[in-house]
Amino acid sequence: MDVNFWSILEIQSLFVEHLITQSKPAAIVNLGSKEGITTPPGNAAYSVSKAGVKVLTEQLAHELRQLSGNTITAHLLVPGYTFTPMNFPEMKDQTQKPNAPWTAAQVADRLVEGLNKQDFYIFCQDNEVTEQLDHMRMQWAADDMIKNRPALSRWHSDYKEAFQRYIEEGCK
């Protein structure tokens, strides 16, 4: 929480007012995660911290839009599996990148692309997960609430097959 959420909140409290008063265009980009949206089991603290970043950034974007003539925007960068020391703790400069993750440069390119399109949610896939699959996973997670399924039903034994059918039908 200290690194993933509280540090972002603290930095915003230090810089947002200054950005507003300078009256120049600026963009605030917070680093989210798909885990903060679909919240898979196994890493609750990380999922909670990234869910908090998502909500914080949504609220900031809304507040900034309410300011008359304001040119400051907020955006949520949502990377997928990325080749970084966080995901590969033994990584060295000469470490060969596996096929699945994106490079940090690919994430940065997607960030610039998203900012140019004025996207709020800037999603990054990886080399194994398509944008369509990402959207379907997020929709399923949201539908857990709407359809009153058990929490994290995607991983629940009673819903595992239904989720698989949902993905197979949607990816045809």
N, C-alpha and C positions, 0 to 999 in steps of 0.2 A: 504494500500500500504506500509506503514512504516513497519509493522510486516511481511506481507506475501511476499513482494518483496524486498524492499530496504534493509532490514536486511540481507537477503540472499546475495544480491550483495555486501554489505559491508563486510560480513564475507569472501566471496570468495576473495575479494581484499586483505584481511589481511592474508589469509592462502594459497592460491593456489601457489604463488611464492615460499613460504617456502617448500611446499610439493614437488614441482618440483626440487628444489635444493637439497633436502635431498636424492634423488635417491633411495628411497625405495618405494615399492608398496603401494598405497593408493587408497581409493575410496571416492569420494565426492558424497553424497546423498542429493538431494534437495527434499523438501516436496511439491509435487504438489497436484492436486485434479482433479477428473473427471470433476468437474465444470469448470476447466480451459481448458477443451477440448470440452465439449458439450455446455458449457455456457448457462444453462437454465435461463429463465427470473426470475427476482425477487431479485437477489442479485448481481447486476452488479459490484460493487466494488470488491467483493470477486472473481468473475469470471475473471475480468480483472487482478487482482493481481496474480492469479494462472495461467492464460494464459501467463503472463509475466515470471513466474518461469519456465514454460515449455520451452519457447523460450530461455531463459537465459541458462538453463541446456543443451538444444540441442546444442547451440553455444559453450558452454564450452566443451562439449564432443568432438565436432569437433576440436576445437583448441587443446585440449590435444592429440588427435590422430595424429596431425601434428608434434608433437615434436618427434625427433629422439630418440629412446630408452626409451621413457617415459613410466612409468608404472602406471601413475595416470589415473584413469577413473572417469567419471561422470555418475550419474544415477538419474532418476526421479522416486521417490516413489509416486504412485498414489493410495491413499487409497479410499475405498468406505465409506459407512456409518459405523462409528466407535464409540464405547461406550467410550466417553471422555467428560470432563467437557464442551468442546466447544459445543458439540451436546446436552448435558444434564447438563445445568447450575446449576440445583439444586442437582446434583449428590453428594452423600456422600459415604464413604467407604462401608457402608452396603446396598447401593442402588442395587436392583436386576436388572441385565442386561436384557433388552428386547431381544427377539429372533433375530430381524432383524440385528442389528449392530454386527460387529466383535469386539473382544476385542483388546486392544493395543498389547497384546502378539501375537495374530494371525497376525496382521499387521507386527510385528517385525519378526515373523517366515517367512512370505512371503518375506520380505526384504532379509533375509539371503538366502533363496532359490533362489531368483532372482539374488543376487550377485554371488552366486556359479555358476549359469548358465551364468553369464556375461551379463544378460539382461540390456538394457538401461532403457526401460519403465518397471517398476515393478508395475503391476496392482494388486490391492486387491479388491476382490469382497466383498460382505457381504452375509448374510444368505437369502437374497431375490432376489439378482441380480446375474445371472450367468455370466461367462466370455463371453459366446456367446451373451447374451443380451447387455453387455457392448460394445462389438465390433460392434454390429449392430447399437447402438446409436451413437457411434463415426463415423461409416461409413456414417450414415444419415447426421450427422452434416457436414462432409467433402463434401458430395454430394450436400449440399445446395449451395456451391460455384460452383462446377463443373456443376451442372444442372441449375444454376441460379435461384434457388427457392428463395422465400423471406427469409430474415434473420430469424433464429430460426423457420424454417417452421414446425418443429415437434409440435410446440404449436400454429401454425397458423390455423385458422378455415378452410381454403381451403385445408389444407394438413393433418389435424389430422387423417382422415379416411385412407388416403394413408399410413401414418406412421404406423397406427395400422395393416393394411394388410401386410405391409412390415415385421413387427415384427412377426405376426402370421405365415406367410409363411416361414420365416427364422428359426423359432423355432420348425418347424414340425420334 
